[in-house]
Structures are given as structure tokens and as C-alpha cells.
Amino acid sequence: MPVEKRRSAKSRRAIYDAALALVTEIGYPRTTIEGIAARAGVGKQTIYRWWSSKADVLLEAFLDLGERTARAAGQEPADQAIPDTGDLAADLKAVLRATVDELRDPRFEAPSRALAAEGVVDPELGRLIVAKLLEPSLQLYADRLRAAQRAGQIRPGIDPRIALELFVSPLAQRWLQHTAPFDYEYTDTLVDYALYGLAPR
Amino acid sequence: MPVEKRRSAKSRRAIYDAALALVTEIGYPRTTIEGIAARAGVGKQTIYRWWSSKADVLLEAFLDLGERTARAAGQEPADQAIPDTGDLAADLKAVLRATVDELRDPRFEAPSRALAAEGVVDPELGRLIVAKLLEPSLQLYADRLRAAQRAGQIRPGIDPRIALELFVSPLAQRWLQHTAPFDYEYTDTLVDYALYGLAPR
């Protein structure tokens, strides 16, 4: 790798780390490009060369953190599709268990909460979070449900984009609100209820 | 009503209105007891006589707003149980449609978002919101599902406290994140999916 390129990668990593640390410590509204630059030990212009706003920096820092975590777990970042072993319940349970682990990881937890909170009251940031972080990962669930629908494991009339919310949204709400236990037993139960319903069969 | 009592009720209403307006305009962290008192036109001591913290004032202001809205909709505030007509799907759909109306009401929307956002990053406030506002209303759904279970309309092994999350949490997440349409068709679909499942029957 050429010296210039290595230096860029190192600066980017320092900038991502600084952005995640600042939003955790002082919150999104008080985090600034200047503050990120100072903490990362780079000039403000270095940041403006690559990103146009603090929201841009922070969203990319999250994508990068997600990719690093995937790599550490032995996955290729490109290989983000939900596994299809033919057993839909088992595949969904495995992915939701991994999500529980990730959301409990302190490196994710504090900056994710800071970003989620601000997205609730700042409509522009909220739209960016949904478009860049949330919807792309929800589409992976929709794709897996569509494959199950083709295999006859999901009823034909079901809308996958709504169906996925039956297990993804409860997980997100429990994590945000700490209402009740947040563990594998819970996520396994959500998948079973969502697939087979609450009414007698 | 004695003059003293009428005056109290009037002060309380002014204090609630001031607290909801301030949290909407400047956010929870910058809202203070002093600010609420000044806006309501009462002395700080009047507030401290009835409440011990700004969180207390604000949570009661929400409870009061909910009761007033219920009364305006022709319900007695005490009569908060979910209707039981014997048709579980119809009863849940009616309540979720009313919730859509409430969450779209501008009087609720802005202060609710401000409070929800702060609860995500302030663990103590988060616990208060869950204990005083959220869990009491979730218990009404759990009660209705338990009645349905006794009537044989919900499978015996189902845990009502988890089951209710299949339709309540997606609604809350869509409202918080504006990911997709938030209407009666959506809530009706959630109830149908939750009760009858996604897999073929």
C-alpha cells in the first residue's frame, strides 16, 4: 500500500473513533467537525475533504464499525445476506441472537443510543439514519422472507416489509427502553410467535 | 368546588401546559423547574409543593394529557381497559387505530418525541417513563390477551407480555423513525399477522 494511502486509512480510523467517542460523551448536538478534528489530531480541512457534515462522518463511522465487527466475527463484510439453510426459523433466530450480542457490545451501545435519540427529534438526521443504516439492513430480512415465500414457507399474501417488523421492532424497542429481559430466549420466542401466530392453529 | 381547590386545579393545568411546551421547544435537558414556573406564572415553591423534580412534573403532565384526550373522545379516564366484544382482532384493531390518531395529534407528537429521545440516553428518566407511562398501558394489552387465552382464542403456551410486542412495538418504531406509512391499514395488518402468523396454516 502506498504511503499516502496508508496515511489516509489511519486518519480515517482516527476520525471515526473520535466521532463515535464524542457523540457518546457529549451527545450529537454538541459534537462538531472542529471537535472531531481536534480529538483525531487532524486538521478540520482533512475532514471537510472527505465529508460534508458531522452527520456524514458519524454515519460512515457506524458503517465502518459494523464492518469491523462482522470481520472480527469471521464474516466478510460483503457477505451480509441472511443465511438460507432452508430452515427459516433457525436462520432468523441465528441472526437475531447475533444482533443481541452486537447491541450489548459497549462499543456499539453508547454511540448507537446517542444517534437513535437524536434521530427521534431531528427529522433530517432521522431520515439519514433510516436511509443509510436502517433500511439497508431491514432489506436483508425482507429478502430472506421473500425467499421463504417462494419456498412456500410464508403465506403468499404476506408483505415481507411489514412481516419483518414483528420480530425486528420488538427487539429494537426492548433494547431502547430496557423494559424486560433482552436475551436469546426472548428473540427465539419472537421468531416462533411471528411465524406461527398467537391464535390456535 | 371551593375557591382554593379551583385555584389549585388552574395552577396545575398551567404548570402542565408550560412543562409540555418547554420540553417541545427546548428539549428535556434544558427544561428546568424555574423555567416551568416562569412560563406558568407561578412561584417555584408552588411546583416544589406538589412535585420533587422536573421529570415528575412532565410525567404527570403526560398522564393528564392522556386523560383529557380520553375524555374528549367520550371515554371515562378510569375506563381504560381494552374493550372485550369477544372478537379479539376487532378489539385490537380499534385500539391501535385510536393510538394512530393520538400519536399523530400535534399536542402529543412533539412532547412525546422529546421525552422518548431523552429516555433513550438518560437511564433514570428511561426507567421512570417505562414504569409510569409505558408498562401500565402495556398491561392493558396483556390483560386483553389473557382474557382471549381463557376464551381459547390465543394458544395456551403464549406469553401475553411478549405477544403484545408483535403489534405494539412495530407501531412505536414506525412512529419514532418515520420508516414507512403509519395508518389504519398498517395497524390492521399487524394485528392479522400477529394473530395468525406468517407461516402457512
Interface residues (C-beta under 8 A of the other chain):
Chain A: G27 L88 R113 A114 A116 A117 E118 G119 V120 V121 P123 G126 R127 I129 V130 L134 E135 L138 L145 G152 Q153 I154 R155 I158 D159 R161 I162 A163 E165 L166 S169 P170 A172 Q173 R174 L176 Q177 H178 T179 A180 Y186 T189 L190 Y193 A194 L195 Y196 G197 L198 A199 P200 R201
Chain B: G27 L88 R113 A114 A116 A117 E118 G119 V120 V121 P123 G126 R127 I129 V130 L134 E135 L138 L145 G152 Q153 I154 R155 I158 D159 R161 I162 A163 E165 L166 S169 P170 A172 Q173 R174 L176 Q177 H178 T179 A180 Y186 T189 L190 Y193 A194 L195 Y196 G197 L198 A199 P200 R201
